Amino acid sequence: MRRAGLGEGGPPGNYVASGYSVYEEENEHLQEGLRAKVNALKHLSIDIGNEVKYQNKMLGEMDTDFDSTGGLLGSTIGRLKLLSRGSQTKVYCYMLLFALFVFIVLYWVIKLR
């Protein structure tokens, strides 16, 4: 194989005198370096793709959880609105009973110390 400007005027295959082997070795060395970098980028991009798939799956699950939580909060707000529409005496009675229960529990905890 003859290259343009390399080995002209000498016997065929005598590329050493023209510097062909030095350039070829340097080219092969650079190819190996490039091959290693491309391989590293390939593995990195595969890892990034796997991470993106995993994160996408997690986001989908979080979306489902937030939807169910939003529904639960919506129904709770609806119950609170229904409770607030009722008579105010019931609300005050419930609050008084709750406060009394809390004080009894606190008294019991302090007494047992």
Residue pairs with C-beta under 8 A, 6 or more apart in sequence:
2 8
2 12
3 15
3 20
5 18
6 15
6 18
6 19
6 20
7 13
7 14
7 15
7 17
7 18
7 20
10 17
10 18
15 21
15 24
83 90
83 91
84 91
